[in-house]
């Protein structure tokens, strides 16, 4: 039976250095993922801004009474 809070039983030996290595590896992975995420956000900023602008233009067209369906469909196709 495992001791509460420990992922192993008291009869299993788990060395502290092994636990530290696992934690360090996890920290390295988190840092790497954060760098990749920030890079992705920077690299796609222009694309996301363009999509946002097209969505606004489509919404503005659909609000018109009556909306121009040809223009609205054209805007929608550009977004998709």
Gaussian input, Z-matrix of N, CA and C with variables (Angstrom, degrees):
# hf/3-21g

backbone

0 1
 N
 C     1     B1
 C     2     B2     1     A1
 N     3     B3     2     A2     1     D1
 C     4     B4     3     A3     2     D2
 C     5     B5     4     A4     3     D3
 N     6     B6     5     A5     4     D4
 C     7     B7     6     A6     5     D5
 C     8     B8     7     A7     6     D6
 N     9     B9     8     A8     7     D7
 C    10    B10     9     A9     8     D8
 C    11    B11    10    A10     9     D9
 N    12    B12    11    A11    10    D10
 C    13    B13    12    A12    11    D11
 C    14    B14    13    A13    12    D12
 N    15    B15    14    A14    13    D13
 C    16    B16    15    A15    14    D14
 C    17    B17    16    A16    15    D15
 N    18    B18    17    A17    16    D16
 C    19    B19    18    A18    17    D17
 C    20    B20    19    A19    18    D18
 N    21    B21    20    A20    19    D19
 C    22    B22    21    A21    20    D20
 C    23    B23    22    A22    21    D21
 N    24    B24    23    A23    22    D22
 C    25    B25    24    A24    23    D23
 C    26    B26    25    A25    24    D24
 N    27    B27    26    A26    25    D25
 C    28    B28    27    A27    26    D26
 C    29    B29    28    A28    27    D27
 N    30    B30    29    A29    28    D28
 C    31    B31    30    A30    29    D29
 C    32    B32    31    A31    30    D30
 N    33    B33    32    A32    31    D31
 C    34    B34    33    A33    32    D32
 C    35    B35    34    A34    33    D33
 N    36    B36    35    A35    34    D34
 C    37    B37    36    A36    35    D35
 C    38    B38    37    A37    36    D36
 N    39    B39    38    A38    37    D37
 C    40    B40    39    A39    38    D38
 C    41    B41    40    A40    39    D39
 N    42    B42    41    A41    40    D40
 C    43    B43    42    A42    41    D41
 C    44    B44    43    A43    42    D42
 N    45    B45    44    A44    43    D43
 C    46    B46    45    A45    44    D44
 C    47    B47    46    A46    45    D45
 N    48    B48    47    A47    46    D46
 C    49    B49    48    A48    47    D47
 C    50    B50    49    A49    48    D48
 N    51    B51    50    A50    49    D49
 C    52    B52    51    A51    50    D50
 C    53    B53    52    A52    51    D51
 N    54    B54    53    A53    52    D52
 C    55    B55    54    A54    53    D53
 C    56    B56    55    A55    54    D54
 N    57    B57    56    A56    55    D55
 C    58    B58    57    A57    56    D56
 C    59    B59    58    A58    57    D57
 N    60    B60    59    A59    58    D58
 C    61    B61    60    A60    59    D59
 C    62    B62    61    A61    60    D60
 N    63    B63    62    A62    61    D61
 C    64    B64    63    A63    62    D62
 C    65    B65    64    A64    63    D63
 N    66    B66    65    A65    64    D64
 C    67    B67    66    A66    65    D65
 C    68    B68    67    A67    66    D66
 N    69    B69    68    A68    67    D67
 C    70    B70    69    A69    68    D68
 C    71    B71    70    A70    69    D69
 N    72    B72    71    A71    70    D70
 C    73    B73    72    A72    71    D71
 C    74    B74    73    A73    72    D72
 N    75    B75    74    A74    73    D73
 C    76    B76    75    A75    74    D74
 C    77    B77    76    A76    75    D75
 N    78    B78    77    A77    76    D76
 C    79    B79    78    A78    77    D77
 C    80    B80    79    A79    78    D78
 N    81    B81    80    A80    79    D79
 C    82    B82    81    A81    80    D80
 C    83    B83    82    A82    81    D81
 N    84    B84    83    A83    82    D82
 C    85    B85    84    A84    83    D83
 C    86    B86    85    A85    84    D84
 N    87    B87    86    A86    85    D85
 C    88    B88    87    A87    86    D86
 C    89    B89    88    A88    87    D87
 N    90    B90    89    A89    88    D88
 C    91    B91    90    A90    89    D89
 C    92    B92    91    A91    90    D90
 N    93    B93    92    A92    91    D91
 C    94    B94    93    A93    92    D92
 C    95    B95    94    A94    93    D93
 N    96    B96    95    A95    94    D94
 C    97    B97    96    A96    95    D95
 C    98    B98    97    A97    96    D96
 N    99    B99    98    A98    97    D97
 C   100   B100    99    A99    98    D98
 C   101   B101   100   A100    99    D99
 N   102   B102   101   A101   100   D100
 C   103   B103   102   A102   101   D101
 C   104   B104   103   A103   102   D102
 N   105   B105   104   A104   103   D103
 C   106   B106   105   A105   104   D104
 C   107   B107   106   A106   105   D105
 N   108   B108   107   A107   106   D106
 C   109   B109   108   A108   107   D107
 C   110   B110   109   A109   108   D108
 N   111   B111   110   A110   109   D109
 C   112   B112   111   A111   110   D110
 C   113   B113   112   A112   111   D111
 N   114   B114   113   A113   112   D112
 C   115   B115   114   A114   113   D113
 C   116   B116   115   A115   114   D114
 N   117   B117   116   A116   115   D115
 C   118   B118   117   A117   116   D116
 C   119   B119   118   A118   117   D117
 N   120   B120   119   A119   118   D118
 C   121   B121   120   A120   119   D119
 C   122   B122   121   A121   120   D120
 N   123   B123   122   A122   121   D121
 C   124   B124   123   A123   122   D122
 C   125   B125   124   A124   123   D123
 N   126   B126   125   A125   124   D124
 C   127   B127   126   A126   125   D125
 C   128   B128   127   A127   126   D126
 N   129   B129   128   A128   127   D127
 C   130   B130   129   A129   128   D128
 C   131   B131   130   A130   129   D129
 N   132   B132   131   A131   130   D130
 C   133   B133   132   A132   131   D131
 C   134   B134   133   A133   132   D132
 N   135   B135   134   A134   133   D133
 C   136   B136   135   A135   134   D134
 C   137   B137   136   A136   135   D135
 N   138   B138   137   A137   136   D136
 C   139   B139   138   A138   137   D137
 C   140   B140   139   A139   138   D138
 N   141   B141   140   A140   139   D139
 C   142   B142   141   A141   140   D140
 C   143   B143   142   A142   141   D141
 N   144   B144   143   A143   142   D142
 C   145   B145   144   A144   143   D143
 C   146   B146   145   A145   144   D144
 N   147   B147   146   A146   145   D145
 C   148   B148   147   A147   146   D146
 C   149   B149   148   A148   147   D147
 N   150   B150   149   A149   148   D148
 C   151   B151   150   A150   149   D149
 C   152   B152   151   A151   150   D150
 N   153   B153   152   A152   151   D151
 C   154   B154   153   A153   152   D152
 C   155   B155   154   A154   153   D153
 N   156   B156   155   A155   154   D154
 C   157   B157   156   A156   155   D155
 C   158   B158   157   A157   156   D156
 N   159   B159   158   A158   157   D157
 C   160   B160   159   A159   158   D158
 C   161   B161   160   A160   159   D159
 N   162   B162   161   A161   160   D160
 C   163   B163   162   A162   161   D161
 C   164   B164   163   A163   162   D162
 N   165   B165   164   A164   163   D163
 C   166   B166   165   A165   164   D164
 C   167   B167   166   A166   165   D165
 N   168   B168   167   A167   166   D166
 C   169   B169   168   A168   167   D167
 C   170   B170   169   A169   168   D168
 N   171   B171   170   A170   169   D169
 C   172   B172   171   A171   170   D170
 C   173   B173   172   A172   171   D171
 N   174   B174   173   A173   172   D172
 C   175   B175   174   A174   173   D173
 C   176   B176   175   A175   174   D174
 N   177   B177   176   A176   175   D175
 C   178   B178   177   A177   176   D176
 C   179   B179   178   A178   177   D177
 N   180   B180   179   A179   178   D178
 C   181   B181   180   A180   179   D179
 C   182   B182   181   A181   180   D180
 N   183   B183   182   A182   181   D181
 C   184   B184   183   A183   182   D182
 C   185   B185   184   A184   183   D183
 N   186   B186   185   A185   184   D184
 C   187   B187   186   A186   185   D185
 C   188   B188   187   A187   186   D186
 N   189   B189   188   A188   187   D187
 C   190   B190   189   A189   188   D188
 C   191   B191   190   A190   189   D189
 N   192   B192   191   A191   190   D190
 C   193   B193   192   A192   191   D191
 C   194   B194   193   A193   192   D192
 N   195   B195   194   A194   193   D193
 C   196   B196   195   A195   194   D194
 C   197   B197   196   A196   195   D195
 N   198   B198   197   A197   196   D196
 C   199   B199   198   A198   197   D197
 C   200   B200   199   A199   198   D198
 N   201   B201   200   A200   199   D199
 C   202   B202   201   A201   200   D200
 C   203   B203   202   A202   201   D201
 N   204   B204   203   A203   202   D202
 C   205   B205   204   A204   203   D203
 C   206   B206   205   A205   204   D204
 N   207   B207   206   A206   205   D205
 C   208   B208   207   A207   206   D206
 C   209   B209   208   A208   207   D207
 N   210   B210   209   A209   208   D208
 C   211   B211   210   A210   209   D209
 C   212   B212   211   A211   210   D210
 N   213   B213   212   A212   211   D211
 C   214   B214   213   A213   212   D212
 C   215   B215   214   A214   213   D213
 N   216   B216   215   A215   214   D214
 C   217   B217   216   A216   215   D215
 C   218   B218   217   A217   216   D216
 N   219   B219   218   A218   217   D217
 C   220   B220   219   A219   218   D218
 C   221   B221   220   A220   219   D219
 N   222   B222   221   A221   220   D220
 C   223   B223   222   A222   221   D221
 C   224   B224   223   A223   222   D222
 N   225   B225   224   A224   223   D223
 C   226   B226   225   A225   224   D224
 C   227   B227   226   A226   225   D225
 N   228   B228   227   A227   226   D226
 C   229   B229   228   A228   227   D227
 C   230   B230   229   A229   228   D228
 N   231   B231   230   A230   229   D229
 C   232   B232   231   A231   230   D230
 C   233   B233   232   A232   231   D231
 N   234   B234   233   A233   232   D232
 C   235   B235   234   A234   233   D233
 C   236   B236   235   A235   234   D234
 N   237   B237   236   A236   235   D235
 C   238   B238   237   A237   236   D236
 C   239   B239   238   A238   237   D237

   B1=1.4479
   B2=1.5381
   B3=1.3126
   B4=1.4638
   B5=1.5184
   B6=1.3101
   B7=1.4540
   B8=1.5191
   B9=1.3284
   B10=1.4596
   B11=1.5237
   B12=1.3323
   B13=1.4579
   B14=1.5212
   B15=1.3248
   B16=1.4623
   B17=1.5238
   B18=1.3328
   B19=1.4676
   B20=1.5321
   B21=1.3191
   B22=1.4563
   B23=1.5209
   B24=1.3051
   B25=1.4690
   B26=1.5210
   B27=1.3187
   B28=1.4705
   B29=1.5260
   B30=1.3205
   B31=1.4571
   B32=1.5271
   B33=1.2975
   B34=1.4538
   B35=1.5242
   B36=1.2979
   B37=1.4644
   B38=1.5126
   B39=1.2903
   B40=1.4548
   B41=1.5176
   B42=1.2967
   B43=1.4507
   B44=1.5209
   B45=1.3216
   B46=1.4541
   B47=1.5235
   B48=1.3159
   B49=1.4621
   B50=1.5224
   B51=1.3248
   B52=1.4607
   B53=1.5252
   B54=1.3092
   B55=1.4755
   B56=1.5247
   B57=1.3285
   B58=1.4686
   B59=1.5194
   B60=1.3167
   B61=1.4689
   B62=1.5249
   B63=1.3362
   B64=1.4642
   B65=1.5206
   B66=1.3237
   B67=1.4578
   B68=1.5227
   B69=1.3274
   B70=1.4725
   B71=1.5194
   B72=1.3382
   B73=1.4593
   B74=1.5256
   B75=1.3210
   B76=1.4605
   B77=1.5211
   B78=1.3364
   B79=1.4670
   B80=1.5231
   B81=1.3317
   B82=1.4653
   B83=1.5291
   B84=1.3148
   B85=1.4657
   B86=1.5167
   B87=1.3214
   B88=1.4708
   B89=1.5236
   B90=1.3260
   B91=1.4653
   B92=1.5262
   B93=1.3386
   B94=1.4577
   B95=1.5287
   B96=1.3296
   B97=1.4660
   B98=1.5256
   B99=1.3280
   B100=1.4652
   B101=1.5278
   B102=1.3280
   B103=1.4717
   B104=1.5241
   B105=1.3375
   B106=1.4662
   B107=1.5282
   B108=1.3282
   B109=1.4611
   B110=1.5295
   B111=1.3210
   B112=1.4675
   B113=1.5257
   B114=1.3125
   B115=1.4648
   B116=1.5283
   B117=1.3181
   B118=1.4650
   B119=1.5267
   B120=1.3114
   B121=1.4694
   B122=1.5304
   B123=1.3338
   B124=1.4747
   B125=1.5282
   B126=1.3320
   B127=1.4622
   B128=1.5235
   B129=1.3049
   B130=1.4651
   B131=1.5283
   B132=1.3069
   B133=1.4707
   B134=1.5281
   B135=1.3314
   B136=1.4664
   B137=1.5271
   B138=1.3271
   B139=1.4566
   B140=1.5305
   B141=1.3305
   B142=1.4667
   B143=1.5260
   B144=1.3362
   B145=1.4596
   B146=1.5264
   B147=1.3256
   B148=1.4616
   B149=1.5268
   B150=1.3236
   B151=1.4724
   B152=1.5211
   B153=1.3275
   B154=1.4593
   B155=1.5336
   B156=1.3356
   B157=1.4618
   B158=1.5288
   B159=1.3431
   B160=1.4609
   B161=1.5308
   B162=1.3272
   B163=1.4628
   B164=1.5270
   B165=1.3355
   B166=1.4691
   B167=1.5277
   B168=1.3247
   B169=1.4577
   B170=1.5291
   B171=1.3314
   B172=1.4642
   B173=1.5214
   B174=1.3250
   B175=1.4677
   B176=1.5257
   B177=1.3428
   B178=1.4638
   B179=1.5273
   B180=1.3224
   B181=1.4639
   B182=1.5263
   B183=1.3287
   B184=1.4649
   B185=1.5334
   B186=1.3300
   B187=1.4617
   B188=1.5251
   B189=1.3382
   B190=1.4632
   B191=1.5235
   B192=1.3111
   B193=1.4692
   B194=1.5052
   B195=1.2564
   B196=1.4723
   B197=1.5240
   B198=1.3054
   B199=1.4682
   B200=1.5232
   B201=1.3156
   B202=1.4615
   B203=1.5282
   B204=1.3226
   B205=1.4617
   B206=1.5299
   B207=1.3231
   B208=1.4670
   B209=1.5315
   B210=1.3235
   B211=1.4712
   B212=1.5320
   B213=1.3338
   B214=1.4603
   B215=1.5283
   B216=1.3308
   B217=1.4621
   B218=1.5207
   B219=1.3154
   B220=1.4568
   B221=1.5337
   B222=1.3170
   B223=1.4726
   B224=1.5252
   B225=1.3104
   B226=1.4520
   B227=1.5381
   B228=1.3165
   B229=1.4579
   B230=1.5152
   B231=1.3346
   B232=1.4614
   B233=1.5258
   B234=1.3180
   B235=1.4640
   B236=1.5205
   B237=1.3112
   B238=1.4586
   B239=1.4877
   A1=108.87
   A2=116.28
   A3=121.38
   A4=110.38
   A5=115.03
   A6=120.86
   A7=107.16
   A8=115.86
   A9=119.23
   A10=110.08
   A11=115.28
   A12=121.58
   A13=113.08
   A14=117.57
   A15=120.30
   A16=109.60
   A17=117.45
   A18=120.43
   A19=113.08
   A20=118.49
   A21=121.37
   A22=109.04
   A23=116.49
   A24=121.13
   A25=108.80
   A26=117.99
   A27=120.19
   A28=112.65
   A29=117.76
   A30=121.05
   A31=112.12
   A32=117.53
   A33=121.27
   A34=108.26
   A35=115.53
   A36=118.37
   A37=109.56
   A38=115.34
   A39=121.58
   A40=105.85
   A41=116.78
   A42=120.89
   A43=110.47
   A44=114.73
   A45=121.27
   A46=111.10
   A47=117.29
   A48=119.86
   A49=110.75
   A50=117.09
   A51=121.25
   A52=110.48
   A53=116.31
   A54=120.72
   A55=109.68
   A56=116.77
   A57=120.37
   A58=110.92
   A59=116.83
   A60=120.79
   A61=110.15
   A62=116.89
   A63=120.57
   A64=110.71
   A65=116.72
   A66=121.30
   A67=110.34
   A68=117.49
   A69=121.60
   A70=110.01
   A71=116.74
   A72=120.31
   A73=110.76
   A74=116.47
   A75=120.62
   A76=111.77
   A77=115.93
   A78=120.39
   A79=111.03
   A80=116.78
   A81=121.45
   A82=110.30
   A83=116.43
   A84=121.33
   A85=110.26
   A86=116.90
   A87=121.05
   A88=109.96
   A89=117.66
   A90=120.72
   A91=110.83
   A92=116.10
   A93=120.69
   A94=110.66
   A95=117.02
   A96=120.77
   A97=111.45
   A98=117.29
   A99=120.38
   A100=111.34
   A101=117.06
   A102=121.07
   A103=109.70
   A104=116.62
   A105=120.63
   A106=111.19
   A107=116.91
   A108=120.59
   A109=110.87
   A110=117.03
   A111=120.58
   A112=110.93
   A113=116.29
   A114=121.21
   A115=110.48
   A116=116.39
   A117=121.33
   A118=110.86
   A119=116.69
   A120=120.84
   A121=110.16
   A122=116.78
   A123=120.12
   A124=111.27
   A125=116.80
   A126=121.37
   A127=112.67
   A128=118.60
   A129=121.42
   A130=113.12
   A131=117.33
   A132=120.55
   A133=112.02
   A134=117.85
   A135=120.98
   A136=111.33
   A137=116.56
   A138=120.92
   A139=111.29
   A140=116.19
   A141=119.30
   A142=111.53
   A143=116.85
   A144=121.06
   A145=110.56
   A146=117.15
   A147=121.72
   A148=110.84
   A149=116.56
   A150=120.56
   A151=110.17
   A152=117.24
   A153=121.85
   A154=110.82
   A155=116.68
   A156=120.73
   A157=111.47
   A158=116.77
   A159=120.49
   A160=111.13
   A161=116.28
   A162=119.48
   A163=111.07
   A164=116.62
   A165=120.02
   A166=111.17
   A167=115.91
   A168=120.17
   A169=110.55
   A170=116.85
   A171=121.33
   A172=110.76
   A173=117.30
   A174=120.69
   A175=110.75
   A176=115.82
   A177=119.59
   A178=110.53
   A179=116.82
   A180=120.65
   A181=110.82
   A182=116.70
   A183=119.97
   A184=113.04
   A185=116.63
   A186=120.56
   A187=111.42
   A188=116.67
   A189=120.68
   A190=110.46
   A191=115.25
   A192=121.85
   A193=108.73
   A194=122.77
   A195=128.58
   A196=109.73
   A197=117.48
   A198=119.73
   A199=110.46
   A200=115.99
   A201=120.98
   A202=106.86
   A203=115.81
   A204=122.09
   A205=111.68
   A206=117.43
   A207=120.89
   A208=109.99
   A209=116.30
   A210=120.35
   A211=110.12
   A212=116.73
   A213=120.96
   A214=111.42
   A215=116.88
   A216=119.99
   A217=111.60
   A218=116.63
   A219=121.04
   A220=110.38
   A221=115.97
   A222=120.78
   A223=110.30
   A224=116.08
   A225=120.69
   A226=110.31
   A227=116.83
   A228=120.51
   A229=111.87
   A230=117.78
   A231=120.83
   A232=110.92
   A233=116.39
   A234=120.73
   A235=110.30
   A236=115.93
   A237=120.50
   A238=107.78
   D1=135.25
   D2=-178.99
   D3=-78.54
   D4=145.51
   D5=175.15
   D6=-75.28
   D7=140.20
   D8=-177.42
   D9=-56.77
   D10=128.60
   D11=179.07
   D12=93.39
   D13=-11.38
   D14=178.56
   D15=-111.39
   D16=137.43
   D17=-177.79
   D18=-83.09
   D19=10.71
   D20=-179.97
   D21=-140.51
   D22=163.67
   D23=178.36
   D24=-81.74
   D25=159.51
   D26=178.82
   D27=-60.54
   D28=-22.50
   D29=-179.11
   D30=-78.81
   D31=-18.24
   D32=177.91
   D33=-90.23
   D34=133.56
   D35=179.10
   D36=-93.29
   D37=126.84
   D38=177.01
   D39=-124.77
   D40=116.17
   D41=-175.47
   D42=-77.78
   D43=142.70
   D44=179.86
   D45=-59.24
   D46=-37.36
   D47=-179.49
   D48=-63.53
   D49=-34.64
   D50=177.86
   D51=-66.91
   D52=-40.83
   D53=178.16
   D54=-64.19
   D55=-43.56
   D56=179.51
   D57=-63.53
   D58=-39.41
   D59=179.36
   D60=-64.04
   D61=-42.08
   D62=177.74
   D63=-61.56
   D64=-43.73
   D65=-179.16
   D66=-65.75
   D67=-42.84
   D68=179.44
   D69=-63.40
   D70=-40.82
   D71=178.42
   D72=-63.41
   D73=-39.42
   D74=177.56
   D75=-65.00
   D76=-41.09
   D77=178.04
   D78=-63.40
   D79=-41.13
   D80=178.21
   D81=-61.99
   D82=-42.65
   D83=-179.73
   D84=-63.55
   D85=-43.50
   D86=179.59
   D87=-62.24
   D88=-44.41
   D89=179.20
   D90=-61.54
   D91=-43.63
   D92=-179.59
   D93=-62.95
   D94=-43.34
   D95=179.32
   D96=-65.06
   D97=-38.72
   D98=178.11
   D99=-63.59
   D100=-41.22
   D101=178.37
   D102=-63.82
   D103=-44.98
   D104=179.78
   D105=-63.14
   D106=-39.84
   D107=179.53
   D108=-64.82
   D109=-45.38
   D110=178.87
   D111=-61.68
   D112=-40.62
   D113=178.59
   D114=-62.98
   D115=-45.58
   D116=179.00
   D117=-59.96
   D118=-43.73
   D119=-179.17
   D120=-62.57
   D121=-44.48
   D122=178.90
   D123=-64.01
   D124=-44.14
   D125=-175.52
   D126=-69.00
   D127=-26.42
   D128=-176.81
   D129=-104.16
   D130=6.54
   D131=-177.15
   D132=-59.63
   D133=-46.49
   D134=-179.71
   D135=-62.79
   D136=-42.63
   D137=179.27
   D138=-63.31
   D139=-44.36
   D140=179.09
   D141=-64.41
   D142=-36.86
   D143=178.64
   D144=-66.38
   D145=-41.67
   D146=178.61
   D147=-62.26
   D148=-45.58
   D149=178.61
   D150=-61.68
   D151=-42.89
   D152=179.48
   D153=-60.11
   D154=-44.41
   D155=179.67
   D156=-63.66
   D157=-40.92
   D158=179.20
   D159=-66.41
   D160=-37.78
   D161=176.90
   D162=-63.87
   D163=-40.88
   D164=177.27
   D165=-63.01
   D166=-42.35
   D167=179.36
   D168=-63.19
   D169=-41.21
   D170=177.58
   D171=-63.19
   D172=-44.87
   D173=179.07
   D174=-61.61
   D175=-41.56
   D176=179.48
   D177=-63.46
   D178=-37.51
   D179=179.10
   D180=-68.81
   D181=-39.76
   D182=-178.26
   D183=-71.75
   D184=-22.29
   D185=178.97
   D186=-75.20
   D187=-27.16
   D188=-178.21
   D189=-58.10
   D190=148.65
   D191=177.27
   D192=-113.31
   D193=112.34
   D194=-15.23
   D195=-80.35
   D196=149.86
   D197=178.78
   D198=-72.13
   D199=147.66
   D200=175.82
   D201=-82.83
   D202=104.93
   D203=-174.39
   D204=-61.68
   D205=-37.66
   D206=-179.12
   D207=-62.85
   D208=-46.11
   D209=179.12
   D210=-65.77
   D211=-43.13
   D212=-179.77
   D213=-61.21
   D214=-44.80
   D215=178.49
   D216=-65.20
   D217=-37.03
   D218=177.47
   D219=-62.75
   D220=-44.86
   D221=178.38
   D222=-63.00
   D223=-43.25
   D224=-178.17
   D225=-63.90
   D226=-40.69
   D227=179.69
   D228=-66.42
   D229=-32.72
   D230=177.45
   D231=-67.63
   D232=-34.08
   D233=-179.91
   D234=-72.46
   D235=-41.04
   D236=-177.83
   D237=-77.13

